[in-house]
């Protein structure tokens, strides 16, 4: 599955929507706007369902470590961390290449 910046933006937006007091009406209006703009709802649903859980688990994990590097002290964690960094680097390279191509065509 391909996660881009727009997916992450929608996930953060979904977490914001989840915290609003009058959720029912706002979610309905928000869903209507998403449908009219032809945007996928899956990132929004994931953010609403998993956003709070992820936040609680991150805070609990951060309370247990002295430095952020303690998260990657095991081999599996280090491999996953390096894979994430690699995917981000490839995505940035792709985006910069696309920008260069657009500037050259103009």
C-alpha positions in Angstrom: 0.0 0.0 0.0 1.3 3.4 -0.9 1.1 6.2 1.8 1.7 9.7 0.6 1.6 13.1 2.2 -2.1 13.5 1.3 -2.9 10.3 3.1 -1.1 11.5 6.2 -2.8 14.9 6.0 -6.2 13.2 5.8 -5.3 10.9 8.7 -4.5 14.0 10.8 -7.7 15.7 9.7 -9.6 12.6 10.7 -8.1 12.8 14.2 -9.2 16.4 14.4 -12.8 15.5 13.3 -12.9 12.7 15.9 -12.3 15.2 18.8 -14.9 17.7 17.9 -17.8 18.0 20.3 -20.8 17.8 17.9 -19.4 14.9 16.0 -22.6 13.5 14.4 -23.5 16.6 12.4 -19.9 17.5 11.6 -19.1 14.0 10.4 -22.1 14.1 8.1 -21.2 17.4 6.6 -17.6 16.3 6.3 -18.6 13.0 4.6 -20.8 15.0 2.2 -17.8 17.3 1.3 -15.6 14.3 0.8 -18.1 12.7 -1.5 -18.6 15.9 -3.5 -14.8 16.3 -3.9 -14.5 12.6 -4.9 -11.9 11.9 -2.1 -11.5 8.5 -0.5 -12.9 8.0 3.0 -10.7 5.1 4.1 -7.9 7.4 5.5 -10.6 9.4 7.4 -12.1 6.2 8.9 -8.7 4.9 9.9 -7.9 8.1 11.6 -11.1 8.2 13.5 -10.8 4.6 14.6 -7.1 4.3 15.3 -6.1 8.0 16.0 -7.0 8.0 19.7 -5.5 4.5 20.3 -2.3 5.5 18.5 -2.0 8.7 20.6 -2.4 6.8 23.9 0.1 4.1 23.0 2.7 6.7 21.8 2.4 8.7 25.0 2.7 5.5 27.1 5.8 4.4 25.0 7.4 7.9 25.3 7.0 7.8 29.1 9.0 4.6 29.2 12.1 5.7 27.3 14.9 8.1 28.1 15.7 9.1 24.5 13.8 8.6 21.2 16.6 6.3 20.0 15.5 3.7 22.7 12.6 2.9 20.3 15.0 1.3 17.8 17.3 -0.6 20.1 16.1 -4.0 18.8 17.1 -5.4 15.4 13.5 -5.7 14.1 12.7 -2.1 15.2 15.9 -0.9 13.5 15.0 -2.7 10.2 11.5 -1.2 10.3 12.9 2.3 11.0 15.4 2.0 8.2 12.6 0.9 5.8 10.5 3.9 6.8 13.4 6.3 6.2 14.1 4.6 2.9 10.5 4.9 1.7 10.4 8.6 2.8 13.6 9.3 0.9 12.3 7.6 -2.2 9.1 9.6 -2.0 10.9 12.9 -1.6 13.2 12.0 -4.5 10.1 11.2 -6.7 8.3 14.4 -5.8 11.4 16.5 -6.5 11.9 14.7 -9.8 8.2 15.4 -10.8 8.6 19.1 -9.9 11.7 19.3 -12.1 9.9 17.7 -15.0 7.0 20.1 -14.7 9.3 23.1 -14.6 11.2 21.9 -17.7 7.9 21.4 -19.6 6.8 25.0 -18.8 
